[in-house]
Amino acid sequence: MEIEIDNFHIGDGNLPVIIAGPCVVESEDIAFHTAGRLKALCSSAGLPFIFKSSYDKANRTSVSSYRGPGIEKGLAILAEVKRKFGVPVLSDVHSVDEIKTASAVLDVLQLPAFLCRQTDLIIAASETGKPVNVKKGQFLAPWDVRHIVDKFVSTGNRKLLLTERGTSFGYNNLVVDFRGVVIMRSFGCPVIFDVTHSLQLPGGMGSTSGGQREFAEPFARAAAAVGVDGLFMEVHPDPENALCDGPNMLSLDGLGALLQSVHAINALLAPAKKPDRTV
């Protein structure tokens, strides 16, 4: 199964897509700077790119944590990213009421991990006819994702991406089992690996989540070797001062080398893969 987005395809042996951007929309300047740099880095590495940033992060640990500018202002900034840089955009939706407004701007809707079993939300997102990325909940076994797929395709829309983002492993910790990538792909959907959220330590800093970004590069390379259809990475110009998920977000600096290695690993899997499409 492959899904067409913009001028490229995801899945079925095509190049792995890079879904990347700041965790949350902080400002126009940060969104534009990050989108421009990421587009250039992905183009240089020969990889397709979708810009990701959330207009609202509804599941922050603390009530005082920054959630984003909200749907109206956030979508306006994402629409301008799309116009200014010519890249598809992705953001989270948290309720059925948001979907009509969000789908008018977003190229890909995303359902957060904690909402991946919400039937009404899955059906409403599917009914837009747009591609939808559903993150596997930290509490789900990979074979349980079959039920998410069944709900989604019941509307006739098969443009579904599934994202592995780690599984709860004791308190404030996650573990990645790459068998899950293979199992989820058996359901006929492209599978994305969330590099940075897999390294999150949920609630690990008391009122905020911690993270272990130092393991991002080996995780990304491992996922590429498994043969994922894309990598999800939250990236920021200054992660230490980011307003959300700073401890597990990657810096733009040095990202180019990682993307080049992902493409090189993907090329090693090539005999059975399709030839590179123009990006």
C-alpha positions in Angstrom: 0.0 0.0 0.0 1.3 3.4 -0.9 -0.1 6.8 -0.2 0.4 9.9 -2.4 1.0 13.2 -0.7 1.9 16.3 -2.7 4.4 15.1 -5.3 5.7 11.9 -3.6 4.5 8.5 -2.4 4.8 6.9 1.1 5.1 3.1 1.4 5.5 0.2 -1.0 9.3 0.6 -1.2 9.4 4.3 -1.8 11.9 6.6 -0.1 11.3 7.1 3.6 9.4 10.3 4.3 10.7 12.7 7.0 8.0 14.2 9.2 9.7 16.9 11.2 9.3 20.2 12.9 8.9 21.8 16.3 6.7 19.9 18.8 4.3 22.9 19.0 3.8 26.1 17.1 5.7 28.7 19.1 5.9 31.6 16.7 5.9 32.4 13.0 9.7 33.1 13.1 10.5 29.7 14.6 8.1 27.8 12.3 9.4 29.6 9.1 13.1 29.2 10.1 12.7 25.5 10.9 10.6 24.7 7.9 13.1 26.4 5.5 16.1 24.6 7.0 14.3 21.2 7.1 13.2 21.5 3.5 16.8 22.3 2.4 18.2 19.4 4.5 15.7 16.9 3.3 16.2 18.0 -0.3 20.0 17.7 0.0 19.5 14.1 1.4 17.1 13.2 -1.3 14.2 12.5 1.1 10.6 13.7 0.9 9.5 16.0 3.7 6.3 16.9 5.6 6.4 19.8 8.1 4.9 18.9 11.5 4.0 21.3 14.3 1.0 21.2 16.7 -1.4 24.1 17.0 -2.4 22.7 20.4 -0.9 20.1 22.7 -3.9 19.0 24.7 -2.1 16.3 26.7 0.7 18.3 28.5 1.7 17.0 31.9 1.0 20.2 33.8 -2.0 22.6 33.5 0.6 25.4 33.3 2.6 23.9 30.4 2.5 25.8 27.1 0.0 24.2 24.7 0.3 26.3 21.6 -1.4 29.3 20.0 -4.7 27.4 19.4 -6.4 26.2 16.3 -7.1 29.5 14.6 -3.7 31.2 14.9 -1.9 27.9 14.7 -3.5 26.8 11.4 -2.9 30.3 10.0 0.8 29.9 10.6 0.8 26.3 9.2 -1.1 27.6 6.1 1.6 30.2 5.6 4.4 27.6 6.0 2.7 25.6 3.3 2.4 28.6 1.0 5.8 30.0 1.6 7.8 26.8 1.4 5.7 24.6 -0.8 5.7 21.7 1.7 2.8 19.6 3.0 1.9 20.2 6.6 0.7 17.9 9.5 -0.7 18.7 12.9 -2.6 16.9 15.7 -6.4 17.0 16.0 -7.9 16.2 19.4 -11.7 16.2 18.9 -14.3 15.6 16.2 -15.2 19.3 16.3 -11.7 20.3 15.2 -11.6 18.1 12.1 -13.5 20.1 9.6 -11.5 23.3 10.3 -8.2 21.5 10.5 -8.7 19.5 7.3 -9.2 22.6 5.3 -5.5 23.5 5.9 -3.7 20.3 6.8 -2.4 17.8 4.2 -2.2 15.1 6.8 -4.2 14.9 10.0 -2.6 13.2 13.1 -4.3 11.4 15.9 -2.2 11.5 19.1 -1.3 8.2 20.8 -3.6 8.8 23.8 -6.6 9.1 21.4 -5.8 6.3 19.1 -8.8 4.2 20.3 -11.4 6.9 20.1 -13.7 5.5 17.5 -15.7 8.7 16.7 -12.4 10.6 16.2 -10.9 7.9 13.9 -14.1 7.7 11.8 -14.4 11.5 11.5 -10.8 11.9 10.5 -11.2 9.1 7.9 -14.3 10.6 6.5 -12.3 13.7 5.4 -10.7 11.5 2.7 -7.3 12.9 3.7 -4.2 10.9 4.7 -4.3 10.4 8.5 -1.4 9.4 10.8 -2.4 7.5 13.9 0.2 7.1 16.6 0.1 3.7 18.4 -0.7 4.3 22.0 2.1 3.5 24.5 -0.4 1.1 26.1 -1.2 -1.0 23.0 0.4 -4.2 21.7 1.2 -3.9 18.0 -1.4 -6.5 17.0 -4.1 -4.5 18.7 -3.6 -1.8 16.0 -5.5 -4.1 13.7 -8.7 -2.7 15.3 -7.7 0.9 14.5 -7.2 0.0 10.9 -10.6 -1.7 10.7 -12.3 1.4 12.1 -10.5 3.7 9.8 -11.0 1.8 6.5 -14.7 1.2 7.3 -15.4 4.6 5.6 -13.6 3.5 2.4 -10.6 5.7 3.1 -7.3 3.7 3.0 -4.9 6.6 3.4 -3.7 5.5 6.8 -0.2 5.8 8.3 0.6 4.0 11.5 3.3 5.4 13.8 5.4 3.4 16.4 6.4 5.7 19.3 7.5 3.3 22.0 5.7 1.2 24.7 5.3 2.0 28.4 8.0 0.1 30.3 7.7 0.8 34.0 7.3 4.3 35.4 8.4 7.3 33.3 10.0 5.1 30.7 9.4 3.7 27.2 11.0 0.8 25.2 11.0 0.2 21.5 10.3 -3.3 20.1 11.0 -3.2 16.4 9.0 -6.4 15.9 6.0 -4.0 16.2 7.0 -2.2 13.0 6.9 -5.5 11.1 3.6 -6.5 12.7 1.9 -3.2 11.9 3.1 -3.2 8.3 1.4 -6.6 7.9 -1.9 -4.7 8.2 -1.3 -3.1 4.8 -0.4 0.4 5.9 2.8 2.4 5.7 4.6 2.5 9.1 6.4 5.5 10.5 8.9 5.4 13.4 8.7 8.3 15.8 12.4 8.8 16.8 12.0 11.5 19.4 8.9 10.5 21.2 10.3 7.0 21.6 13.0 8.6 23.7 10.6 10.6 25.9 10.5 10.0 29.6 6.8 10.7 30.2 6.4 12.9 33.3 10.1 12.1 34.1 10.9 15.6 35.3 7.9 16.0 37.6 5.7 18.6 36.0 7.2 18.0 32.5 8.4 15.1 30.5 12.1 14.3 30.2 14.0 12.7 27.2 17.1 11.1 26.0 17.9 12.7 22.6 21.5 11.3 22.8 20.0 8.1 21.5 18.2 9.6 18.5 20.8 8.9 15.9 21.2 5.1 16.7 17.4 4.8 16.9 16.9 6.5 13.5 19.5 4.3 11.9 18.0 1.2 13.4 14.6 2.1 12.1 15.9 2.8 8.7 17.6 -0.7 8.7 14.3 -2.3 9.6 12.9 -0.6 6.6 10.3 1.8 7.9 8.3 4.0 5.5 9.2 7.2 7.3 10.8 8.8 10.3 9.0 11.3 12.6 11.3 13.7 14.4 10.6 16.8 16.4 13.2 19.4 15.6 13.9 22.8 17.0 16.5 25.6 16.4 17.2 25.7 20.2 15.8 22.6 21.9 17.1 23.6 25.3 14.8 26.6 25.3 11.8 25.0 23.5 8.4 25.5 25.0 7.5 21.8 24.7 9.4 18.5 24.6 12.8 20.1 24.6 14.6 17.2 26.3 13.8 14.8 23.4 13.8 17.2 20.5 16.6 17.3 18.0 18.6 20.4 17.0 18.8 21.5 13.4 22.5 21.4 13.7 23.9 18.1 12.6 20.6 16.8 11.3 21.9 16.8 7.7 24.4 14.0 8.4 21.7 11.9 10.1 19.4 12.3 7.1 22.2 11.4 4.7 22.9 8.2 6.7 19.2 7.3 6.7 19.2 7.6 2.9 22.4 5.5 2.6 20.9 2.7 4.8 17.7 2.7 2.8 19.8 2.3 -0.4 21.4 -0.8 1.1 17.9 -2.4 1.2 17.4 -1.5 -2.4 17.3 -4.6 -4.7 13.7 -5.2 -3.8 12.8 -1.5 -3.5 11.6 0.8 -6.1 14.1 3.2 -7.7 14.3 6.6 -6.1 11.6 9.1 -7.2 12.5 12.7 -7.8 12.0 14.7 -4.6 
